[in-house]
Amino acid sequence: MSTLKAVRGTRDLLPPETALWNRVEATARAIFARYGFGEIRTPIFEDTQLFVRGVGEETDVVSKEMYTWEDRARAQSEKAQSLTLRPENTAGVVRAYIEHKLGDTGMLQKLFYIGPQFRRERPQRGRYRQFWQIGAEVLGPVPSGAESALRDAEVLEMLATLLDELGIPRASEANGNTGWKLWLNSVGSSTDRPRYINALKSALEPLKGALCVDCQRRAETNPLRVLDCKVPEDQETINNLPKIADFLDEASTEHFAQVRSVLDACGVPYVIDPRLVRGLDYYTRTTFEFTSASGLGTQNALLGGGRYDGLSEMLGGPKAPGIGFAIGEDRLILTLQALAESSGNALNSDKLDAYIAPMGIAQNAAALALAKELRAAGLSVEVGEGSFRLKKSFEFADTLARRIVILGEDEVSTGILTVKTFATGEQTKVPHADLAAALARS
Ligand code: HAM
């Protein structure tokens, strides 16, 4: 019989790697709490229309990459419905904001999420069909200050803090620019963008024959996507195309200037990238991406985000300007692993406090009782069982724990235990009453 495997583009995350995922998520949760964010968990599948209307019918994500199916009615009272596995979480969060009338509180909503997303992309390193995002959204009615450039800068400063705390260095000459880099742009308001797209279309008309086939098509269907082209021969032409900065109205120009000045004041470095227009239709004004050259190859966008001042209205809700981001957690993990490898620091060095080794089956009960007692005292403990040979127990315990506690007949009867510390090779006798304290020592 053929064996079954995880579906192409999906993968199992196993220990010890999952310890790193948990550490990343714990760091993110701690930072979200410090910045006043609360957690939101939206369903993994939604009405297909949410993404068609929110993310945009013409985007690659919606037109090519969604997992969509017709969900059959189970009863006469139900209608068949087109459902889609969420390819991203911003549309779901804004739908929940509208559905639960969060805007009626008048307060700014700061929401974060951690969870899987699904896109039928061509799998490669850092690009999967099920991948994880750690994301956040800040939105609310206009009087809550949701439109303020300070909110954009706060989100970006929080991201810089998160990457710093995770130990990902900022790009510098010293690290050969392998650290993180923030690329920033403004795509203007919903009225600026169509003016720019028209100008781009006109500028591309006489030039497109010289561009790659993909760009020739994009010039017709979605001229903004020409700016994402990576074909080396096209770059000079594309760099000379009109820039969106020249099409921003006064309010958008001022907003972008304020974002930059707050970032300067908080010491968050950034590079202006006039070509950063992003692949989802809801963006207005500030757009950004953080890249990392460590461990990611061509999929070097660690995270992306921006402002979406019209999304709530596009989904039939009240005016609720907002800004947010999503980190590709898989890519963050790849970056951390690559950094650990290049610095020679082990990532998964967290060993248990103790391994308890009963010397015979007769000591099994005492071993489990001792493990229970030590675990209740807050120690991390693994327990062997009495059919193990001593040498094998030692080798096994060494890979798992910092110390081994030997439990033979003598130890059980006297209550004096033999403890060996692997790092030093030191072996000592410890009275039962002192054991927890002795094992807690580093
Ligand atoms: P996005 O740029 O489509 O934005 O995705 C954000 C991040 O998710 C990317 O930078 C990348 O790290 C990761 N990512 C995307 N696709 C894949 C994949 N197939 N495999 C692995 N990682 C992937 C959004 O999703 C927006 N919702 C972000 C946002 C929030 N904008 C405003 N608020």
Residues whose N, C-alpha, C, O or C-beta is under 5 A from the ligand:
A	BS01	HAM	E88 N89 T90 R119 E121 G126 R127 Y128 F131 A136 A301 L302 L303 G304 G305 G306 I323 G324 F325 A326 I327 G328 D330 R331
